[in-house]
Amino acid sequence: MSIQYRKILELHAQKVVQRNIAAATGNSRPKIAEIIRRAKEEVLVPPFTDEMDDEWFEALLFPHKKRESKGRQLPDFEHIHTELAKSNVTLSLLHYEYEAMCRQNNVIPYAYRTFCQYYHEYAQKYKATMRIKRKPGETMEVDWAGTTLSLTDSDTGEIVKAYLFVATLPCSQYGYCEARLSMKQEDWLVSHIHAYKYFGGVTEILVPDNLKTGVTRHRSGEAVLNSTYRTSITSKN
């Protein structure tokens, strides 16, 4: 008997107990429990769209069924996704390790191209975004952001302009900001130092937006950094 994935999840969402779901669908209670568990991991809740039929649910919740039937060893995509978050880990390295594991277990591995294709599909369906280009502690993005702020001197009542410096770690979306009284190079560099102190470390890569404080000009598609800025970055790293 075919598994009624959609009906199982819809009945579960209606608070129907698993015993009654089994009676309504003809599927076993252990299988129903497994489907509900996998659906919770993928945060699947009704209402479901028309395209989300039983075949769609099976491909999403149990992708190994179709691919393992080809006689090859399916990669552990969750492990791959976790490992890619680490510094200096690439899909090429993970495929090499995967091939070695397959040889050890006397099973057939997927070729690198197929390995990457399946991982990309997994990341897009289940994880929304891939971690290939955003790894913890690797990159800090910096810029002067937003509109000019206004500060009032509490002693004189004078209104002065202030500029917002923003630094972000793109993997975690952890951010730092501070207001400066100018956008001069000294303020720009001091703000970087404060951001690194706040984050508790220095990233491998620094990505400034195309602003004159940090980038002098573009040459053949490559940004040319202000010499003082480049020297400061090099000395900090």
Secondary structure, DSSP 8 states (H G I E B T S, - for coil): ----HHHHHHHHHTT--HHHHHHHH---HHHHHHHHHHHHHTT--S---TT--HHHHHHHH-THHHHHTTTB----HHHHHHHTTSTT--HHHHHHHHHHHHHHTT-B---HHHHHHHHHHHIIIIISS--SS--TTTEEEEEEEEEEEEEE-TTT--EEEEEEEEEEETTTTEEEEEEES--SHHHHHHHHHHHHHHHTS--SEEEE-S-TTTEEEEETTEEEE-HHHHHHHHHH-
